[in-house]
Amino acid sequence: MRTSLSTAFITHTDCLLHDMGAGHPESPARMRAIGDQLIASGLINFLVHAEAPLAKREHLERVHDAHYLDAIERAAPDSGLIHLDPDTAMNPHTLNAALRAAGAAVLATDMVIGGEAETAFCNIRPPGHHAERGRAMGFCVFNNVAIAAAHALEQHKLARVAIVDFDVHHGNGTENIFSADERVLMVSTFQHPFYPYSGIEGRSERMVNIPLAAYSTGKEFRAAVEGHWLPALARFRPEMLFISAGFDAHRDDDMAMLRLVEADYAWVTRQIKTVAHQHGRGRIVSVLEGGYELHALGRSVAIHIKTLGGF
């Protein structure tokens, strides 16, 4: 392995304390599976490690309505669970975990733009890409990748950023937040029809959402990337790329019915890196979204990070 291209790995133990109950697929075991695989592969020793800070209110307000943030703070329970939607619950630790998740994305952005790392991966939860400006849903409380992208635009004054989303579910929250922002390009693939039953009506030159039928394999996924994502990214010339890195399109993950494998995640990461080097000085921040079959998740994240870092 080599370390000429530094990759940051940002996480926090607070994210393990968020727990939505026995049997819930979005569990603390997801983060542990990733850490275990990085240790087993030896990759853990080649990463720049950082602890996620708590996101500040100003970071959140760039993408979320103030009244929504107030409602989340009021909802945080002292004990037990409260549900924000049928799939998304808060325990006494959830608010802190969500603030760490968003803070990880902000820190990753600062590190990459500041030259402390060329790329970064945030091993965090709860995930974020379903969280809209004023609504939690789909396991998500704050939209971590949107917070990171907005931070790059507002704090670091970048002119154009792109968000790449290969989760099996459409990132409706990210689209909701950025659909009217000409500084942001979103490219995504997702199983359709499938939760959250969105992503078709909102398609445009800046919302390049490509639906894939159930049982699509890497062949169809790669065709979507080559035929739609890459031309859009070339036209847009993003100064930095952000990844909503969901691994629930893996063939072993029974959350959905796409059939990707580790080689597909390595391949798409290489394509994203090429775009980043052409237009964005190689700058990439990747944020964990879905992925619920623990062995497949660990392997897929490991190959994603290995490819990001050029190891």
Backbone torsions as a table, in degrees:
resi	resn	phi	psi	omega
1	MET	NA	158.0	177.3
2	ARG	-129.3	162.2	-175.9
3	THR	-127.7	23.9	-177.0
4	SER	-67.9	-27.4	176.3
5	LEU	-109.1	108.4	-174.4
6	SER	-78.6	138.3	177.1
7	THR	-123.6	125.5	178.3
8	ALA	-85.2	145.3	176.2
9	PHE	-124.1	112.5	-171.6
10	ILE	-117.9	128.0	-178.3
11	THR	-156.1	-179.7	174.8
12	HIS	-161.5	141.2	-179.2
13	THR	-64.8	-22.0	176.2
14	ASP	-57.9	-30.4	-178.5
15	CYS	-68.9	-19.0	176.5
16	LEU	-77.3	-18.3	-174.7
17	LEU	-83.8	-18.5	173.7
18	HIS	-69.3	120.2	-175.4
19	ASP	-144.1	122.1	-176.2
20	MET	-99.1	15.8	173.2
21	GLY	110.6	156.8	-179.3
22	ALA	-57.7	133.7	177.9
23	GLY	87.5	-8.3	178.6
24	HIS	-72.6	131.4	-175.4
25	PRO	-67.0	-27.3	-179.4
26	GLU	-90.0	85.1	-169.3
27	SER	-118.5	163.0	176.0
28	PRO	-58.6	-24.4	-179.2
29	ALA	-61.2	-22.1	179.4
30	ARG	-62.7	-48.6	178.7
31	MET	-64.5	-39.0	179.2
32	ARG	-64.1	-39.4	179.8
33	ALA	-61.8	-38.3	178.1
34	ILE	-67.0	-48.0	179.0
35	GLY	-60.0	-42.3	179.7
36	ASP	-62.2	-40.8	-179.1
37	GLN	-69.4	-36.5	177.7
38	LEU	-66.4	-36.5	176.1
39	ILE	-67.4	-47.5	-177.4
40	ALA	-61.6	-35.5	-178.4
41	SER	-82.9	-13.8	-176.1
42	GLY	85.1	-4.7	-178.6
43	LEU	-63.1	-30.9	-174.7
44	ILE	-55.0	-29.6	-176.3
45	ASN	-79.4	-9.1	-176.1
46	PHE	-107.4	8.3	-176.2
47	LEU	-105.3	153.7	174.2
48	VAL	-89.9	112.7	-172.1
49	HIS	-92.8	139.0	177.5
50	ALA	-146.7	147.1	176.6
51	GLU	-92.1	136.5	-179.3
52	ALA	-71.0	130.4	172.4
53	PRO	-81.1	172.0	171.2
54	LEU	-77.3	129.6	175.7
55	ALA	-63.1	147.1	177.5
56	LYS	-89.4	158.1	179.6
57	ARG	-55.6	-39.1	-178.6
58	GLU	-63.0	-33.4	177.2
59	HIS	-64.6	-43.3	-176.9
60	LEU	-69.8	-39.2	-175.3
61	GLU	-70.0	-12.4	175.0
62	ARG	-67.8	-24.9	-177.0
63	VAL	-127.1	-14.0	-178.4
64	HIS	-119.9	146.1	177.3
65	ASP	-67.2	144.2	-178.8
66	ALA	-60.4	-39.6	-178.3
67	HIS	-67.0	-30.3	176.1
68	TYR	-67.7	-45.4	179.3
69	LEU	-61.7	-40.4	176.8
70	ASP	-61.8	-41.1	-178.5
71	ALA	-65.6	-38.7	178.2
72	ILE	-64.5	-43.5	179.3
73	GLU	-62.3	-41.2	179.8
74	ARG	-68.0	-32.6	-175.6
75	ALA	-75.1	-22.8	-174.7
76	ALA	-55.6	120.9	-174.7
77	PRO	-83.8	155.8	173.1
78	ASP	-82.6	-22.8	177.8
79	SER	-156.8	161.7	176.6
80	GLY	68.7	-160.4	-178.3
81	LEU	-121.1	143.7	166.3
82	ILE	-126.2	144.9	-176.6
83	HIS	-100.2	131.2	173.6
84	LEU	-88.4	-31.0	169.2
85	ASP	-152.8	176.6	-175.3
86	PRO	-58.3	-24.0	-176.7
87	ASP	-104.6	-10.9	-168.0
88	THR	-124.3	117.8	-177.6
89	ALA	-124.4	158.6	174.4
90	MET	-117.9	135.0	166.7
91	ASN	-108.4	-177.3	-177.4
92	PRO	-61.0	-16.4	-177.5
93	HIS	-102.4	-4.4	-171.6
94	THR	-65.8	-43.1	-177.9
95	LEU	-59.5	-45.5	178.2
96	ASN	-62.9	-42.1	179.1
97	ALA	-61.3	-43.8	-179.6
98	ALA	-65.6	-36.8	176.7
99	LEU	-68.3	-35.9	175.2
100	ARG	-66.6	-41.3	-179.9
101	ALA	-60.9	-46.7	177.6
102	ALA	-66.4	-39.4	179.1
103	GLY	-64.2	-34.3	176.1
104	ALA	-60.9	-43.6	-179.0
105	ALA	-65.7	-37.2	177.1
106	VAL	-67.2	-47.3	179.3
107	LEU	-61.4	-42.0	178.3
108	ALA	-58.1	-42.0	179.1
109	THR	-62.9	-45.3	178.7
110	ASP	-62.1	-42.4	-178.1
111	MET	-65.4	-42.8	-177.5
112	VAL	-71.0	-45.2	179.2
113	ILE	-67.8	-33.9	-179.8
114	GLY	-79.5	-2.7	176.6
115	GLY	84.1	7.8	177.3
116	GLU	-75.0	-20.4	175.5
117	ALA	-155.3	151.6	176.6
118	GLU	-83.7	-36.1	178.9
119	THR	-134.4	164.5	179.9
120	ALA	-149.0	147.4	172.7
121	PHE	-125.3	132.2	179.3
122	CYS	-104.7	110.0	177.3
123	ASN	-91.5	87.3	-169.9
124	ILE	-138.3	165.2	170.9
125	ARG	-159.2	153.6	2.2
126	PRO	-66.0	155.5	175.9
127	PRO	-70.4	-175.5	-170.4
128	GLY	-140.8	-18.6	-162.6
129	HIS	-73.8	-7.7	172.8
130	HIS	-90.4	-13.2	-177.8
131	ALA	-72.2	120.7	179.4
132	GLU	-90.1	-178.4	-179.6
133	ARG	-55.5	-38.5	-175.0
134	GLY	-131.3	25.5	-177.1
135	ARG	-152.8	133.2	169.5
136	ALA	-88.5	143.9	175.5
137	MET	-168.8	163.1	172.4
138	GLY	56.1	42.9	179.5
139	PHE	78.5	-1.2	-169.2
140	CYS	-109.3	139.3	179.1
141	VAL	-110.8	-59.2	174.8
142	PHE	-113.6	145.8	-176.6
143	ASN	-86.6	92.1	-170.9
144	ASN	-60.1	-45.9	-177.1
145	VAL	-69.1	-34.8	177.2
146	ALA	-67.5	-39.2	177.1
147	ILE	-61.6	-41.6	178.3
148	ALA	-64.4	-46.1	-179.1
149	ALA	-63.4	-42.9	179.3
150	ALA	-64.5	-35.5	177.7
151	HIS	-64.2	-41.2	177.7
152	ALA	-63.0	-38.6	-178.8
153	LEU	-73.5	-46.7	-172.0
154	GLU	-85.9	-46.4	-177.0
155	GLN	-79.9	-41.3	-174.8
156	HIS	-101.4	-1.9	171.5
157	LYS	62.3	31.6	171.8
158	LEU	-69.0	153.0	-176.3
159	ALA	-94.0	-31.2	-176.2
160	ARG	-146.0	129.4	173.8
161	VAL	-131.7	153.8	178.1
162	ALA	-121.0	144.5	175.2
163	ILE	-116.3	124.5	179.3
164	VAL	-108.6	125.0	-174.6
165	ASP	-127.3	111.2	178.0
166	PHE	-113.8	20.2	171.5
167	ASP	-60.9	156.2	-179.6
168	VAL	-71.5	-18.0	178.5
169	HIS	-105.9	144.5	177.4
170	HIS	-64.2	137.4	177.9
171	GLY	-81.4	69.8	-175.5
172	ASN	-59.7	-35.3	-179.5
173	GLY	-66.2	-41.8	179.1
174	THR	-63.7	-41.9	176.4
175	GLU	-63.3	-43.4	179.2
176	ASN	-57.5	-39.4	-176.2
177	ILE	-76.2	-38.3	-169.4
178	PHE	-112.2	4.6	-173.8
179	SER	-60.2	-26.3	-178.8
180	ALA	-103.8	6.9	-175.7
181	ASP	-101.0	108.4	-175.9
182	GLU	-69.4	-9.0	179.6
183	ARG	-84.3	-5.9	-172.6
184	VAL	-122.4	129.0	169.5
185	LEU	-108.5	132.3	174.1
186	MET	-116.7	126.5	173.0
187	VAL	-120.6	135.5	-175.9
188	SER	-152.3	156.3	165.8
189	THR	-125.7	154.7	-178.9
190	PHE	-168.3	154.5	174.9
191	GLN	-70.4	136.9	179.3
192	HIS	-147.2	136.6	-0.3
193	PRO	-77.6	137.8	-176.6
194	PHE	-172.6	160.9	178.2
195	TYR	-51.0	135.3	4.4
196	PRO	-95.5	25.0	174.7
197	TYR	58.1	47.8	-179.3
198	SER	-142.1	-179.5	175.3
199	GLY	99.5	-7.9	-179.2
200	ILE	-94.6	-49.1	-175.4
201	GLU	-69.3	-29.3	-173.4
202	GLY	-89.0	8.3	-175.2
203	ARG	-67.0	141.2	179.8
204	SER	-158.5	-173.6	178.0
205	GLU	-63.9	-24.3	-179.9
206	ARG	-107.3	-6.5	175.5
207	MET	-122.0	81.4	-172.2
208	VAL	-93.5	78.9	-175.3
209	ASN	-99.6	116.9	-173.7
210	ILE	-112.0	108.9	179.5
211	PRO	-74.4	145.0	175.6
212	LEU	-122.2	137.7	179.5
213	ALA	-71.9	153.5	174.4
214	ALA	-52.2	141.1	179.7
215	TYR	74.7	10.3	171.2
216	SER	-62.7	145.5	-178.3
217	THR	-109.6	-171.6	176.4
218	GLY	-59.0	-28.5	179.3
219	LYS	-61.0	-48.5	-179.8
220	GLU	-69.7	-38.0	178.2
221	PHE	-62.1	-47.5	-178.6
222	ARG	-66.2	-34.4	176.8
223	ALA	-64.1	-38.7	178.1
224	ALA	-65.0	-41.8	-179.7
225	VAL	-65.5	-48.2	-177.3
226	GLU	-70.2	-36.7	-175.4
227	GLY	-83.9	-24.1	-173.4
228	HIS	-126.2	-52.0	-176.7
229	TRP	-63.4	-54.2	-170.6
230	LEU	-63.9	-41.6	175.2
231	PRO	-62.3	-39.9	179.2
232	ALA	-65.0	-42.2	178.6
233	LEU	-65.5	-37.9	178.6
234	ALA	-64.6	-39.6	178.6
235	ARG	-68.0	-38.8	-173.0
236	PHE	-78.4	-32.1	179.6
237	ARG	55.1	63.0	-176.9
238	PRO	-67.1	141.1	178.5
239	GLU	-82.1	-11.7	176.9
240	MET	-162.4	149.4	179.5
241	LEU	-119.2	141.5	176.2
242	PHE	-121.8	141.1	-177.5
243	ILE	-118.4	124.3	163.5
244	SER	-85.7	96.9	-168.7
245	ALA	-94.6	87.6	173.9
246	GLY	-100.8	137.0	-176.0
247	PHE	-116.5	23.1	-179.7
248	ASP	-86.9	2.8	170.1
249	ALA	-86.3	3.1	178.3
250	HIS	-65.4	144.6	-175.8
251	ARG	-64.5	-22.3	-180.0
252	ASP	-86.9	-7.2	-175.6
253	ASP	-92.1	116.6	-176.1
254	ASP	-86.9	11.6	173.0
255	MET	-65.0	-30.0	-177.0
256	ALA	-148.9	-161.8	-170.3
257	MET	-133.5	27.0	168.9
258	LEU	-88.1	164.4	-168.4
259	ARG	-128.2	44.1	177.3
260	LEU	-76.3	159.8	176.8
261	VAL	-132.1	175.0	-175.4
262	GLU	-55.4	-38.1	-178.9
263	ALA	-61.2	-31.9	177.8
264	ASP	-68.9	-38.8	178.6
265	TYR	-69.1	-36.3	175.1
266	ALA	-64.7	-43.5	-178.5
267	TRP	-62.5	-48.1	-177.7
268	VAL	-67.6	-32.8	176.5
269	THR	-64.1	-38.4	176.7
270	ARG	-63.6	-39.1	179.1
271	GLN	-64.5	-42.0	179.6
272	ILE	-64.6	-41.3	178.3
273	LYS	-61.5	-40.2	179.2
274	THR	-61.0	-45.3	177.8
275	VAL	-61.6	-43.9	-179.0
276	ALA	-61.2	-39.3	179.5
277	HIS	-73.1	-30.2	179.0
278	GLN	-72.2	-36.7	-169.6
279	HIS	-125.8	-21.3	-169.1
280	GLY	-127.1	27.1	177.9
281	ARG	58.1	24.3	178.2
282	GLY	79.6	7.2	-170.3
283	ARG	-80.7	121.3	-179.5
284	ILE	-140.5	133.5	168.2
285	VAL	-119.7	124.2	-179.7
286	SER	-113.2	133.1	-174.8
287	VAL	-124.5	129.1	-178.3
288	LEU	-64.0	132.6	170.9
289	GLU	-114.8	-110.1	-175.9
290	GLY	-88.2	-174.2	-177.1
291	GLY	126.6	108.3	-165.8
292	TYR	-125.2	-11.7	171.3
293	GLU	-89.8	111.9	-162.9
294	LEU	-62.8	-41.6	-179.8
295	HIS	-65.9	-45.1	178.4
296	ALA	-63.8	-39.0	178.7
297	LEU	-61.4	-49.8	-179.0
298	GLY	-59.0	-46.2	-179.4
299	ARG	-65.0	-41.2	-176.4
300	SER	-68.5	-42.7	177.6
301	VAL	-64.5	-39.9	-179.8
302	ALA	-60.8	-44.7	-179.6
303	ILE	-70.3	-32.1	175.6
304	HIS	-63.5	-48.5	-180.0
305	ILE	-66.7	-41.2	178.3
306	LYS	-59.8	-39.2	179.0
307	THR	-73.0	-40.9	177.0
308	LEU	-56.4	-43.3	-175.2
309	GLY	-84.5	-9.1	-177.2
310	GLY	67.7	29.3	-177.5
311	PHE	-78.2	NA	NA
